[in-house]
């Protein structure tokens, strides 16, 4: 697995604590809409990245070689999207 500083990738991720860190008070809930919009935008971007990676790999010959994240990948298996 690739290393990450993202709290969502943590083995001991606590969803309630994560949400409470963004919205600690009732008045902070006014920031909910922009937060959800950012999450939605991230999802759209990830979907586009995955789609592009799949298209590149699918259009490549079976013995194609890719340099990605400091290593060589051979064949048309799905490329990892994060380093």
VEXZA-763800 format. One record per residue: residue number from 1; x, y, z of N, C-alpha, C in turn; residue in one letter. Coordinates in pm, whole numbers, plus 32768, in hexadecimal, padded with zeros to 4 digits. Layout:
<atoms>
+-----+------+------+------+-------+-------+-------+------+------+------+---------+
: num : n_xx : n_yy : n_zz : ca_xx : ca_yy : ca_zz : c_xx : c_yy : c_zz : residuo :
+-----+------+------+------+-------+-------+-------+------+------+------+---------+
: NUM :    X :    Y :    Z :     X :     Y :     Z :    X :    Y :    Z :       A :
...
+-----+------+------+------+-------+-------+-------+------+------+------+---------+
</atoms>
This chain:
<atoms>
+-----+------+------+------+-------+-------+-------+------+------+------+---------+
: num : n_xx : n_yy : n_zz : ca_xx : ca_yy : ca_zz : c_xx : c_yy : c_zz : residuo :
+-----+------+------+------+-------+-------+-------+------+------+------+---------+
:   1 : 8054 : 7F8A : 8000 :  8000 :  8000 :  8000 : 8059 : 807C : 8000 :       X :
:   2 : 802A : 80E3 : 7FC2 :  8074 :  815F :  7FB8 : 8062 : 81B0 : 8038 :       X :
:   3 : 80CA : 81F9 : 805F :  80BF :  8249 :  80D8 : 8069 : 82C5 : 80BC :       X :
:   4 : 8025 : 82F3 : 8126 :  7FCB :  8365 :  8116 : 7FC0 : 83B0 : 819A :       X :
:   5 : 7FB4 : 8434 : 818F :  7F9B :  8487 :  8205 : 7F06 : 84A3 : 8217 :       X :
:   6 : 7EB6 : 846F : 81BC :  7E26 :  8487 :  81C0 : 7DE9 : 843B : 8236 :       X :
:   7 : 7DA0 : 8480 : 828D :  7D64 :  843A :  8300 : 7D01 : 83CD : 82D6 :       X :
:   8 : 7CC8 : 83D8 : 8260 :  7C6B :  8371 :  8230 : 7CB2 : 82EC : 8217 :       X :
:   9 : 7D36 : 82F0 : 8203 :  7D83 :  8278 :  81E9 : 7DB9 : 8237 : 8269 :       X :
:  10 : 7DA2 : 8276 : 82DA :  7DD8 :  8245 :  8358 : 7D93 : 81C3 : 8383 :       X :
:  11 : 7DDF : 8167 : 83BE :  7DA7 :  80EA :  83F0 : 7D41 : 8102 : 845F :       X :
:  12 : 7D56 : 816D : 84AC :  7CFB :  8189 :  851B : 7C9F : 8200 : 84FD :       X :
:  13 : 7C79 : 820F : 847E :  7C22 :  827D :  8455 : 7B9E : 8278 : 84A3 :       X :
:  14 : 7B77 : 82EB : 84D8 :  7AFA :  82F9 :  8523 : 7AA3 : 835E : 84DA :       X :
:  15 : 7A3D : 832D : 8496 :  79E9 :  8383 :  8443 : 79A4 : 83F0 : 8495 :       X :
:  16 : 7977 : 83D0 : 850C :  7933 :  8433 :  8560 : 7993 : 84A2 : 8588 :       X :
:  17 : 7A0A : 847E : 85B3 :  7A6D :  84E3 :  85DA : 7A95 : 8538 : 8562 :       X :
:  18 : 7A9F : 84FB : 84ED :  7AC2 :  8544 :  8473 : 7A57 : 85AC : 8453 :       X :
:  19 : 79DA : 8585 : 8454 :  796C :  85E3 :  8438 : 7965 : 864E : 84A4 :       X :
:  20 : 7974 : 8626 : 8521 :  7970 :  8688 :  858F : 79E2 : 86ED : 8587 :       X :
:  21 : 7A52 : 86C5 : 854C :  7AC1 :  8724 :  853E : 7AA0 : 8792 : 84D9 :       X :
:  22 : 7A4D : 8772 : 8477 :  7A22 :  87D6 :  8415 : 79AA : 8827 : 8445 :       X :
:  23 : 7956 : 87E8 : 8496 :  78DB :  8829 :  84C4 : 78CC : 8816 : 855B :       X :
:  24 : 7920 : 885C : 85A9 :  7921 :  8847 :  863A : 78A8 : 8884 : 8683 :       X :
:  25 : 7866 : 88E4 : 8645 :  77F4 :  8925 :  8685 : 777E : 8929 : 8624 :       X :
:  26 : 770A : 8945 : 865B :  7694 :  894F :  8606 : 76A2 : 89C1 : 85A1 :       X :
:  27 : 76DD : 8A2E : 85CB :  76EC :  8AA0 :  8570 : 774D : 8A82 : 84FE :       X :
:  28 : 77A8 : 8A24 : 8512 :  7807 :  8A01 :  84A9 : 77C4 : 89B3 : 8438 :       X :
:  29 : 774B : 8985 : 844E :  7703 :  893A :  83E7 : 76E6 : 8990 : 836C :       X :
:  30 : 76F2 : 8A14 : 8378 :  76DE :  8A69 :  8304 : 7749 : 8A50 : 8299 :       X :
:  31 : 77B6 : 8A10 : 82C2 :  7821 :  89EE :  8263 : 780A : 8966 : 8220 :       X :
:  32 : 779B : 8926 : 8240 :  7782 :  88A0 :  820A : 7775 : 88A0 : 8172 :       X :
:  33 : 772A : 88FD : 813B :  7716 :  88FF :  80AA : 7799 : 890D : 805C :       X :
:  34 : 77F0 : 896C : 807F :  7871 :  8975 :  8037 : 78C7 : 88F7 : 804B :       X :
:  35 : 78C0 : 88BC : 80C0 :  790B :  8841 :  80DC : 78DC : 87D1 : 807F :       X :
:  36 : 785A : 87BF : 8076 :  7821 :  8758 :  801F : 7843 : 8774 : 7F8D :       X :
:  37 : 7841 : 87F1 : 7F65 :  7865 :  8816 :  7EDC : 78F6 : 87EF : 7EBE :       X :
:  38 : 7952 : 8806 : 7F1D :  79DF :  87DF :  7F09 : 79EC : 8748 : 7EFE :       X :
:  39 : 79A5 : 86FF : 7F52 :  79AA :  866D :  7F4D : 7975 : 863D : 7EC6 :       X :
:  40 : 7905 : 8676 : 7E9A :  78CD :  8651 :  7E18 : 7930 : 866D : 7DA7 :       X :
:  41 : 7973 : 86E0 : 7DAC :  79D6 :  8702 :  7D45 : 7A4A : 869F : 7D46 :       X :
:  42 : 7A75 : 8676 : 7DBE :  7AE1 :  8612 :  7DC7 : 7AB6 : 858D : 7D8B :       X :
:  43 : 7A39 : 8566 : 7DA2 :  7A07 :  84E9 :  7D6B : 7A04 : 84F0 : 7CD3 :       X :
:  44 : 79D6 : 855F : 7C9B :  79D3 :  8570 :  7C0A : 7A61 : 8567 : 7BD2 :       X :
:  45 : 7AC1 : 85AA : 7C12 :  7B4C :  85A6 :  7BE3 : 7B85 : 8519 : 7BE9 :       X :
:  46 : 7B6B : 84D1 : 7C55 :  7B9B :  8447 :  7C60 : 7B5E : 83EE : 7BF3 :       X :
:  47 : 7ADD : 83FF : 7BDB :  7A9C :  83B3 :  7B70 : 7ADD : 83CE : 7AEA :       X :
:  48 : 7AFB : 844D : 7ACE :  7B3D :  8471 :  7A50 : 7BC9 : 8436 : 7A48 :       X :
:  49 : 7C14 : 843D : 7AB6 :  7C9B :  8404 :  7AB9 : 7C99 : 836E : 7AA0 :       X :
:  50 : 7C3C : 8329 : 7AE0 :  7C31 :  8298 :  7ACE : 7C0C : 8278 : 7A3E :       X :
:  51 : 7BAD : 82C2 : 7A08 :  7B82 :  82AB :  797E : 7BF6 : 82BD : 791D :       X :
:  52 : 7C45 : 832B : 792F :  7CB7 :  8343 :  78D7 : 7D1F : 82D3 : 78E3 :       X :
:  53 : 7D3A : 82A8 : 795D :  7D9D :  823E :  7971 : 7D70 : 81BC : 792F :       X :
:  54 : 7CF2 : 819B : 793E :  7CBD :  8121 :  7901 : 7CC5 : 812B : 7869 :       X :
:  55 : 7CA3 : 81A0 : 7831 :  7CA8 :  81B1 :  77A0 : 7D37 : 81A4 : 776B :       X :
:  56 : 7D97 : 81DF : 77B2 :  7E23 :  81D7 :  7788 : 7E52 : 8146 : 778A :       X :
:  57 : 7E35 : 8102 : 77F7 :  7E63 :  8078 :  7804 : 7E1B : 801D : 77A0 :       X :
:  58 : 7D9B : 8031 : 778E :  7D4F :  7FDC :  7732 : 7D7F : 7FEE : 76A2 :       X :
:  59 : 7DAB : 8066 : 767E :  7DD9 :  8081 :  75F6 : 7E6B : 8059 : 75E1 :       X :
:  60 : 7EAD : 802D : 764A :  7F3B :  8009 :  7641 : 7F4B : 7F76 : 761B :       X :
:  61 : 7FB8 : 7F57 : 75D6 :  7FD1 :  7ECA :  75B8 : 7FE8 : 7E7C : 763A :       X :
:  62 : 7FCE : 7DF9 : 7637 :  7FDA :  7DA9 :  76B1 : 8065 : 7DAB : 76EF :       X :
:  63 : 80CC : 7DC7 : 769F :  8153 :  7DC7 :  76D5 : 8189 : 7E55 : 76EC :       X :
:  64 : 812F : 7EB7 : 76F4 :  8158 :  7F41 :  770A : 819B : 7F4E : 7793 :       X :
:  65 : 81F6 : 7FAD : 779B :  823E :  7FC6 :  7818 : 8220 : 8055 : 7843 :       X :
:  66 : 81FB : 8066 : 78C1 :  81D9 :  80E9 :  78F8 : 8235 : 8108 : 796D :       X :
:  67 : 8264 : 8184 : 7974 :  82AF :  81B4 :  79E8 : 824D : 8202 : 7A3D :       X :
:  68 : 8238 : 81D3 : 7AB6 :  81D6 :  8214 :  7B0C : 8201 : 8208 : 7B9D :       X :
:  69 : 8204 : 8277 : 7BE1 :  8223 :  827A :  7C71 : 82A9 : 8239 : 7C90 :       X :
:  70 : 8309 : 8250 : 7C3A :  838F :  821E :  7C55 : 83A3 : 818A : 7C3A :       X :
:  71 : 834A : 814D : 7BEC :  835C :  80BF :  7BCB : 8324 : 80A3 : 7B41 :       X :
:  72 : 8356 : 8039 : 7B06 :  8327 :  800F :  7A82 : 82B2 : 7FAF : 7A91 :       X :
:  73 : 824C : 7FC4 : 7A40 :  81DA :  7F68 :  7A3C : 81D2 : 7F31 : 79AE :       X :
:  74 : 81C9 : 7EAE : 79A2 :  81C5 :  7E6E :  791F : 813B : 7E31 : 790B :       X :
:  75 : 8107 : 7E40 : 7894 :  8085 :  7E05 :  7873 : 8019 : 7E6F : 787D :       X :
:  76 : 7FA0 : 7E48 : 785C :  7F35 :  7EAB :  785F : 7EDA : 7E96 : 78D7 :       X :
:  77 : 7F15 : 7E80 : 794C :  7ECA :  7E7F :  79C8 : 7EB1 : 7F0E : 79F3 :       X :
:  78 : 7E51 : 7F25 : 7A4A :  7E2C :  7FAC :  7A74 : 7E9E : 7FEE : 7AC0 :       X :
:  79 : 7EBE : 8068 : 7A97 :  7F27 :  80B4 :  7ADA : 7EF4 : 80E7 : 7B60 :       X :
:  80 : 7F46 : 80E6 : 7BC8 :  7F1D :  8128 :  7C43 : 7F13 : 81BF : 7C2B :       X :
:  81 : 7EB4 : 8201 : 7C69 :  7E9E :  828E :  7C4D : 7EE9 : 82EA : 7CAC :       X :
:  82 : 7F16 : 82B7 : 7D1E :  7F60 :  8309 :  7D7D : 7FEA : 82CE : 7D91 :       X :
:  83 : 8049 : 8324 : 7DAE :  80CF :  82F6 :  7DCF : 80DC : 82EC : 7E65 :       X :
+-----+------+------+------+-------+-------+-------+------+------+------+---------+
</atoms>
